Amino acid sequence: MKRSLLIFTILSAFVLNSCDVLNQISQVAMLSKCQFRLSTLTNTKLAGVNVQNIKSYKDLSLVDVTKVTAAYATGNLPLSFTLNVEAKNPNTTAAGMSKLDWILLIDDLEVLTGVTEQRITIPANGGTAVLPLNLSFDLLKVIEARNVESLANFGLNLAGAGNRPTRVTLKAKPTIYVGSSPITYPDYITINNEFTGL
């Protein structure tokens, strides 16, 4: 009797584990049919000053102007924001991913690369999920690299004064784990959007 119970327990564990692996493989297949878009930029800060809803220079307090000016004077102008990536699943079963390798470009200039290890499941039948990417870089270093005009335009858009949209591109390569083995997209998915007056 004990032996039968042990065999039943082992077989049950094997079947449950196999079902989990099959579910993960299914989620990989479904992910390839999902639609991705850059939804919003939120929590935008320049040198620690929240510039998300700033519409003109006059909206900044004296303390805010002092912070930005002091950061600029030291040769360090940190910019941080949350880029919300939305995934929509047109499939009849859920899709998912465990990790996202990404490259951020602003007006075709590569600014930042990174990896986000956050498991998300995208519900079936038109369901959506949002993956927030918290990004931070030194705006002055990027401007020094090249293409001052694009980054200056991006800065103006942060302050709500830009006169042309800033193109934000995310190249993304999703990964999902099947058991303990990672399965990664063979190439990057390019996701574009334009933002004016961030």
ChimeraX commands (.cxc) that place a marker at each C-alpha (Angstrom):
marker #1 position 0.00,0.00,0.00 radius 0.5
marker #1 position 2.79,2.41,0.92 radius 0.5
marker #1 position 4.62,1.55,-2.29 radius 0.5
marker #1 position 1.48,2.23,-4.36 radius 0.5
marker #1 position 1.04,5.58,-2.61 radius 0.5
marker #1 position 4.68,6.49,-3.32 radius 0.5
marker #1 position 4.34,5.57,-7.01 radius 0.5
marker #1 position 1.09,7.58,-7.23 radius 0.5
marker #1 position 2.78,10.59,-5.60 radius 0.5
marker #1 position 5.77,10.44,-7.98 radius 0.5
marker #1 position 3.52,10.08,-11.04 radius 0.5
marker #1 position 1.31,12.94,-9.85 radius 0.5
marker #1 position 4.35,15.20,-9.37 radius 0.5
marker #1 position 5.64,14.24,-12.84 radius 0.5
marker #1 position 2.25,14.95,-14.49 radius 0.5
marker #1 position 1.87,18.29,-12.66 radius 0.5
marker #1 position 5.43,19.30,-13.57 radius 0.5
marker #1 position 4.84,18.27,-17.21 radius 0.5
marker #1 position 1.64,20.34,-17.28 radius 0.5
marker #1 position 3.56,23.34,-15.93 radius 0.5
marker #1 position 6.27,22.93,-18.60 radius 0.5
marker #1 position 3.62,22.56,-21.35 radius 0.5
marker #1 position 1.89,25.69,-20.02 radius 0.5
marker #1 position 5.19,27.61,-20.16 radius 0.5
marker #1 position 5.90,26.40,-23.72 radius 0.5
marker #1 position 2.40,27.52,-24.70 radius 0.5
marker #1 position 3.06,30.97,-23.20 radius 0.5
marker #1 position 6.23,31.28,-25.32 radius 0.5
marker #1 position 4.26,30.55,-28.49 radius 0.5
marker #1 position 1.53,33.02,-27.51 radius 0.5
marker #1 position 4.09,35.75,-26.72 radius 0.5
marker #1 position 5.27,35.75,-30.35 radius 0.5
marker #1 position 1.80,36.95,-31.40 radius 0.5
marker #1 position 1.46,39.70,-28.78 radius 0.5
marker #1 position 1.47,43.38,-29.75 radius 0.5
marker #1 position 3.77,45.73,-27.85 radius 0.5
marker #1 position 3.66,49.51,-27.53 radius 0.5
marker #1 position 5.27,52.24,-25.47 radius 0.5
marker #1 position 2.32,53.43,-23.46 radius 0.5
marker #1 position 3.44,56.36,-21.31 radius 0.5
marker #1 position 6.40,58.10,-19.72 radius 0.5
marker #1 position 5.75,58.86,-16.06 radius 0.5
marker #1 position 7.57,60.10,-12.96 radius 0.5
marker #1 position 9.95,62.22,-15.05 radius 0.5
marker #1 position 12.66,63.90,-12.99 radius 0.5
marker #1 position 15.57,66.09,-14.04 radius 0.5
marker #1 position 18.28,66.46,-11.37 radius 0.5
marker #1 position 15.75,65.21,-8.83 radius 0.5
marker #1 position 13.13,67.81,-9.84 radius 0.5
marker #1 position 9.75,66.45,-10.94 radius 0.5
marker #1 position 9.20,67.91,-14.41 radius 0.5
marker #1 position 6.34,65.62,-15.41 radius 0.5
marker #1 position 3.69,68.34,-15.56 radius 0.5
marker #1 position 5.86,71.41,-16.10 radius 0.5
marker #1 position 4.41,73.42,-19.00 radius 0.5
marker #1 position 6.87,76.32,-18.97 radius 0.5
marker #1 position 10.01,77.54,-17.25 radius 0.5
marker #1 position 7.81,79.75,-15.04 radius 0.5
marker #1 position 6.25,76.65,-13.47 radius 0.5
marker #1 position 9.56,75.79,-11.78 radius 0.5
marker #1 position 10.13,77.07,-8.26 radius 0.5
marker #1 position 13.33,78.90,-7.32 radius 0.5
marker #1 position 14.44,75.77,-5.42 radius 0.5
marker #1 position 13.86,73.62,-8.53 radius 0.5
marker #1 position 15.80,75.99,-10.78 radius 0.5
marker #1 position 18.64,76.05,-8.23 radius 0.5
marker #1 position 18.78,72.22,-8.15 radius 0.5
marker #1 position 18.90,71.88,-11.93 radius 0.5
marker #1 position 21.44,74.70,-12.29 radius 0.5
marker #1 position 23.68,73.26,-9.56 radius 0.5
marker #1 position 23.57,69.81,-11.18 radius 0.5
marker #1 position 24.42,71.30,-14.57 radius 0.5
marker #1 position 27.33,73.27,-13.05 radius 0.5
marker #1 position 28.84,70.05,-11.68 radius 0.5
marker #1 position 28.66,68.43,-15.11 radius 0.5
marker #1 position 26.05,65.90,-14.05 radius 0.5
marker #1 position 22.39,66.21,-15.10 radius 0.5
marker #1 position 20.57,63.02,-14.09 radius 0.5
marker #1 position 17.34,62.25,-15.91 radius 0.5
marker #1 position 15.02,59.52,-14.70 radius 0.5
marker #1 position 11.58,58.34,-15.77 radius 0.5
marker #1 position 9.39,55.27,-15.95 radius 0.5
marker #1 position 8.73,53.97,-19.45 radius 0.5
marker #1 position 5.58,51.86,-19.40 radius 0.5
marker #1 position 5.62,49.07,-21.99 radius 0.5
marker #1 position 2.17,47.67,-22.74 radius 0.5
marker #1 position 1.65,44.19,-24.17 radius 0.5
marker #1 position -1.67,43.14,-25.68 radius 0.5
marker #1 position -2.49,39.46,-26.18 radius 0.5
marker #1 position -4.89,38.67,-29.07 radius 0.5
marker #1 position -4.56,34.92,-28.43 radius 0.5
marker #1 position -7.12,32.67,-26.78 radius 0.5
marker #1 position -4.59,31.57,-24.14 radius 0.5
marker #1 position -2.33,33.55,-21.81 radius 0.5
marker #1 position 1.19,34.61,-22.80 radius 0.5
marker #1 position 4.08,35.37,-20.51 radius 0.5
marker #1 position 7.69,36.36,-20.12 radius 0.5
marker #1 position 10.25,36.18,-17.35 radius 0.5
marker #1 position 12.96,38.58,-18.50 radius 0.5
marker #1 position 13.40,41.46,-20.94 radius 0.5
marker #1 position 16.70,42.59,-22.46 radius 0.5
marker #1 position 16.27,46.12,-23.82 radius 0.5
marker #1 position 17.97,49.00,-25.62 radius 0.5
marker #1 position 16.56,52.55,-25.30 radius 0.5
marker #1 position 16.95,55.01,-28.19 radius 0.5
marker #1 position 15.87,58.66,-28.23 radius 0.5
marker #1 position 15.57,60.15,-31.72 radius 0.5
marker #1 position 17.58,57.17,-33.03 radius 0.5
marker #1 position 20.42,57.75,-30.54 radius 0.5
marker #1 position 21.21,54.78,-28.29 radius 0.5
marker #1 position 21.00,56.06,-24.73 radius 0.5
marker #1 position 20.80,53.09,-22.39 radius 0.5
marker #1 position 20.73,49.29,-22.26 radius 0.5
marker #1 position 19.56,46.98,-19.54 radius 0.5
marker #1 position 17.82,43.82,-18.40 radius 0.5
marker #1 position 14.60,43.63,-16.41 radius 0.5
marker #1 position 13.86,40.35,-14.68 radius 0.5
marker #1 position 10.19,40.57,-13.85 radius 0.5
marker #1 position 7.69,37.83,-14.60 radius 0.5
marker #1 position 4.54,39.07,-16.31 radius 0.5
marker #1 position 1.53,37.18,-17.62 radius 0.5
marker #1 position -0.54,38.73,-20.40 radius 0.5
marker #1 position -4.19,37.63,-20.18 radius 0.5
marker #1 position -5.86,36.06,-23.21 radius 0.5
marker #1 position -8.52,37.49,-25.54 radius 0.5
marker #1 position -7.21,41.04,-25.89 radius 0.5
marker #1 position -5.95,41.29,-22.32 radius 0.5
marker #1 position -3.11,43.69,-21.56 radius 0.5
marker #1 position -0.26,43.87,-19.08 radius 0.5
marker #1 position 2.11,46.77,-18.39 radius 0.5
marker #1 position 5.80,46.33,-17.70 radius 0.5
marker #1 position 7.24,49.48,-16.07 radius 0.5
marker #1 position 10.91,50.13,-16.87 radius 0.5
marker #1 position 12.56,52.54,-14.41 radius 0.5
marker #1 position 15.26,54.30,-16.41 radius 0.5
marker #1 position 17.98,56.72,-15.36 radius 0.5
marker #1 position 20.96,58.26,-17.15 radius 0.5
marker #1 position 23.12,61.39,-17.23 radius 0.5
marker #1 position 21.62,63.65,-19.88 radius 0.5
marker #1 position 24.83,65.68,-20.22 radius 0.5
marker #1 position 26.93,62.62,-21.04 radius 0.5
marker #1 position 24.47,61.58,-23.71 radius 0.5
marker #1 position 24.43,65.09,-25.18 radius 0.5
marker #1 position 28.25,65.09,-25.27 radius 0.5
marker #1 position 28.19,61.81,-27.18 radius 0.5
marker #1 position 26.44,63.28,-30.23 radius 0.5
marker #1 position 23.20,64.67,-31.63 radius 0.5
marker #1 position 22.73,67.67,-29.34 radius 0.5
marker #1 position 19.62,68.77,-31.22 radius 0.5
marker #1 position 17.69,65.55,-30.52 radius 0.5
marker #1 position 18.52,65.57,-26.82 radius 0.5
marker #1 position 17.83,69.30,-26.51 radius 0.5
marker #1 position 14.43,68.68,-28.11 radius 0.5
marker #1 position 13.85,65.85,-25.65 radius 0.5
marker #1 position 14.71,68.21,-22.77 radius 0.5
marker #1 position 12.31,70.84,-24.12 radius 0.5
marker #1 position 9.58,68.21,-24.35 radius 0.5
marker #1 position 10.22,67.33,-20.71 radius 0.5
marker #1 position 9.42,70.93,-19.87 radius 0.5
marker #1 position 6.35,70.94,-22.14 radius 0.5
marker #1 position 7.97,73.42,-24.53 radius 0.5
marker #1 position 9.08,71.12,-27.35 radius 0.5
marker #1 position 7.82,71.98,-30.83 radius 0.5
marker #1 position 8.37,68.58,-32.41 radius 0.5
marker #1 position 7.78,65.08,-31.02 radius 0.5
marker #1 position 10.60,63.08,-29.47 radius 0.5
marker #1 position 10.88,59.59,-30.94 radius 0.5
marker #1 position 11.39,57.03,-28.21 radius 0.5
marker #1 position 12.31,53.53,-29.36 radius 0.5
marker #1 position 12.72,50.44,-27.24 radius 0.5
marker #1 position 14.36,47.38,-28.72 radius 0.5
marker #1 position 13.20,44.47,-26.60 radius 0.5
marker #1 position 14.15,40.81,-26.46 radius 0.5
marker #1 position 11.81,38.78,-24.22 radius 0.5
marker #1 position 12.80,35.55,-22.46 radius 0.5
marker #1 position 10.67,32.94,-20.73 radius 0.5
marker #1 position 11.90,30.03,-18.64 radius 0.5
marker #1 position 10.62,26.58,-19.48 radius 0.5
marker #1 position 11.51,24.60,-16.40 radius 0.5
marker #1 position 14.97,25.98,-15.66 radius 0.5
marker #1 position 15.90,26.54,-19.33 radius 0.5
marker #1 position 15.59,30.05,-20.81 radius 0.5
marker #1 position 14.00,30.47,-24.24 radius 0.5
marker #1 position 14.82,33.86,-25.76 radius 0.5
marker #1 position 13.48,35.59,-28.88 radius 0.5
marker #1 position 16.01,35.21,-31.68 radius 0.5
marker #1 position 16.08,38.97,-32.35 radius 0.5
marker #1 position 14.96,42.28,-30.85 radius 0.5
marker #1 position 11.38,43.53,-31.25 radius 0.5
marker #1 position 11.34,47.25,-32.11 radius 0.5
marker #1 position 8.69,49.28,-30.27 radius 0.5
marker #1 position 8.26,52.96,-31.19 radius 0.5
marker #1 position 6.30,55.95,-29.96 radius 0.5
marker #1 position 6.48,59.71,-30.16 radius 0.5
marker #1 position 6.06,61.91,-27.09 radius 0.5
marker #1 position 5.45,65.67,-27.04 radius 0.5
marker #1 position 5.32,67.65,-23.81 radius 0.5
marker #1 position 6.21,64.70,-21.60 radius 0.5
marker link #1:1,2 radius 0.2
marker link #1:2,3 radius 0.2
marker link #1:3,4 radius 0.2
marker link #1:4,5 radius 0.2
marker link #1:5,6 radius 0.2
marker link #1:6,7 radius 0.2
marker link #1:7,8 radius 0.2
marker link #1:8,9 radius 0.2
marker link #1:9,10 radius 0.2
marker link #1:10,11 radius 0.2
marker link #1:11,12 radius 0.2
marker link #1:12,13 radius 0.2
marker link #1:13,14 radius 0.2
marker link #1:14,15 radius 0.2
marker link #1:15,16 radius 0.2
marker link #1:16,17 radius 0.2
marker link #1:17,18 radius 0.2
marker link #1:18,19 radius 0.2
marker link #1:19,20 radius 0.2
marker link #1:20,21 radius 0.2
marker link #1:21,22 radius 0.2
marker link #1:22,23 radius 0.2
marker link #1:23,24 radius 0.2
marker link #1:24,25 radius 0.2
marker link #1:25,26 radius 0.2
marker link #1:26,27 radius 0.2
marker link #1:27,28 radius 0.2
marker link #1:28,29 radius 0.2
marker link #1:29,30 radius 0.2
marker link #1:30,31 radius 0.2
marker link #1:31,32 radius 0.2
marker link #1:32,33 radius 0.2
marker link #1:33,34 radius 0.2
marker link #1:34,35 radius 0.2
marker link #1:35,36 radius 0.2
marker link #1:36,37 radius 0.2
marker link #1:37,38 radius 0.2
marker link #1:38,39 radius 0.2
marker link #1:39,40 radius 0.2
marker link #1:40,41 radius 0.2
marker link #1:41,42 radius 0.2
marker link #1:42,43 radius 0.2
marker link #1:43,44 radius 0.2
marker link #1:44,45 radius 0.2
marker link #1:45,46 radius 0.2
marker link #1:46,47 radius 0.2
marker link #1:47,48 radius 0.2
marker link #1:48,49 radius 0.2
marker link #1:49,50 radius 0.2
marker link #1:50,51 radius 0.2
marker link #1:51,52 radius 0.2
marker link #1:52,53 radius 0.2
marker link #1:53,54 radius 0.2
marker link #1:54,55 radius 0.2
marker link #1:55,56 radius 0.2
marker link #1:56,57 radius 0.2
marker link #1:57,58 radius 0.2
marker link #1:58,59 radius 0.2
marker link #1:59,60 radius 0.2
marker link #1:60,61 radius 0.2
marker link #1:61,62 radius 0.2
marker link #1:62,63 radius 0.2
marker link #1:63,64 radius 0.2
marker link #1:64,65 radius 0.2
marker link #1:65,66 radius 0.2
marker link #1:66,67 radius 0.2
marker link #1:67,68 radius 0.2
marker link #1:68,69 radius 0.2
marker link #1:69,70 radius 0.2
marker link #1:70,71 radius 0.2
marker link #1:71,72 radius 0.2
marker link #1:72,73 radius 0.2
marker link #1:73,74 radius 0.2
marker link #1:74,75 radius 0.2
marker link #1:75,76 radius 0.2
marker link #1:76,77 radius 0.2
marker link #1:77,78 radius 0.2
marker link #1:78,79 radius 0.2
marker link #1:79,80 radius 0.2
marker link #1:80,81 radius 0.2
marker link #1:81,82 radius 0.2
marker link #1:82,83 radius 0.2
marker link #1:83,84 radius 0.2
marker link #1:84,85 radius 0.2
marker link #1:85,86 radius 0.2
marker link #1:86,87 radius 0.2
marker link #1:87,88 radius 0.2
marker link #1:88,89 radius 0.2
marker link #1:89,90 radius 0.2
marker link #1:90,91 radius 0.2
marker link #1:91,92 radius 0.2
marker link #1:92,93 radius 0.2
marker link #1:93,94 radius 0.2
marker link #1:94,95 radius 0.2
marker link #1:95,96 radius 0.2
marker link #1:96,97 radius 0.2
marker link #1:97,98 radius 0.2
marker link #1:98,99 radius 0.2
marker link #1:99,100 radius 0.2
marker link #1:100,101 radius 0.2
marker link #1:101,102 radius 0.2
marker link #1:102,103 radius 0.2
marker link #1:103,104 radius 0.2
marker link #1:104,105 radius 0.2
marker link #1:105,106 radius 0.2
marker link #1:106,107 radius 0.2
marker link #1:107,108 radius 0.2
marker link #1:108,109 radius 0.2
marker link #1:109,110 radius 0.2
marker link #1:110,111 radius 0.2
marker link #1:111,112 radius 0.2
marker link #1:112,113 radius 0.2
marker link #1:113,114 radius 0.2
marker link #1:114,115 radius 0.2
marker link #1:115,116 radius 0.2
marker link #1:116,117 radius 0.2
marker link #1:117,118 radius 0.2
marker link #1:118,119 radius 0.2
marker link #1:119,120 radius 0.2
marker link #1:120,121 radius 0.2
marker link #1:121,122 radius 0.2
marker link #1:122,123 radius 0.2
marker link #1:123,124 radius 0.2
marker link #1:124,125 radius 0.2
marker link #1:125,126 radius 0.2
marker link #1:126,127 radius 0.2
marker link #1:127,128 radius 0.2
marker link #1:128,129 radius 0.2
marker link #1:129,130 radius 0.2
marker link #1:130,131 radius 0.2
marker link #1:131,132 radius 0.2
marker link #1:132,133 radius 0.2
marker link #1:133,134 radius 0.2
marker link #1:134,135 radius 0.2
marker link #1:135,136 radius 0.2
marker link #1:136,137 radius 0.2
marker link #1:137,138 radius 0.2
marker link #1:138,139 radius 0.2
marker link #1:139,140 radius 0.2
marker link #1:140,141 radius 0.2
marker link #1:141,142 radius 0.2
marker link #1:142,143 radius 0.2
marker link #1:143,144 radius 0.2
marker link #1:144,145 radius 0.2
marker link #1:145,146 radius 0.2
marker link #1:146,147 radius 0.2
marker link #1:147,148 radius 0.2
marker link #1:148,149 radius 0.2
marker link #1:149,150 radius 0.2
marker link #1:150,151 radius 0.2
marker link #1:151,152 radius 0.2
marker link #1:152,153 radius 0.2
marker link #1:153,154 radius 0.2
marker link #1:154,155 radius 0.2
marker link #1:155,156 radius 0.2
marker link #1:156,157 radius 0.2
marker link #1:157,158 radius 0.2
marker link #1:158,159 radius 0.2
marker link #1:159,160 radius 0.2
marker link #1:160,161 radius 0.2
marker link #1:161,162 radius 0.2
marker link #1:162,163 radius 0.2
marker link #1:163,164 radius 0.2
marker link #1:164,165 radius 0.2
marker link #1:165,166 radius 0.2
marker link #1:166,167 radius 0.2
marker link #1:167,168 radius 0.2
marker link #1:168,169 radius 0.2
marker link #1:169,170 radius 0.2
marker link #1:170,171 radius 0.2
marker link #1:171,172 radius 0.2
marker link #1:172,173 radius 0.2
marker link #1:173,174 radius 0.2
marker link #1:174,175 radius 0.2
marker link #1:175,176 radius 0.2
marker link #1:176,177 radius 0.2
marker link #1:177,178 radius 0.2
marker link #1:178,179 radius 0.2
marker link #1:179,180 radius 0.2
marker link #1:180,181 radius 0.2
marker link #1:181,182 radius 0.2
marker link #1:182,183 radius 0.2
marker link #1:183,184 radius 0.2
marker link #1:184,185 radius 0.2
marker link #1:185,186 radius 0.2
marker link #1:186,187 radius 0.2
marker link #1:187,188 radius 0.2
marker link #1:188,189 radius 0.2
marker link #1:189,190 radius 0.2
marker link #1:190,191 radius 0.2
marker link #1:191,192 radius 0.2
marker link #1:192,193 radius 0.2
marker link #1:193,194 radius 0.2
marker link #1:194,195 radius 0.2
marker link #1:195,196 radius 0.2
marker link #1:196,197 radius 0.2
marker link #1:197,198 radius 0.2
view
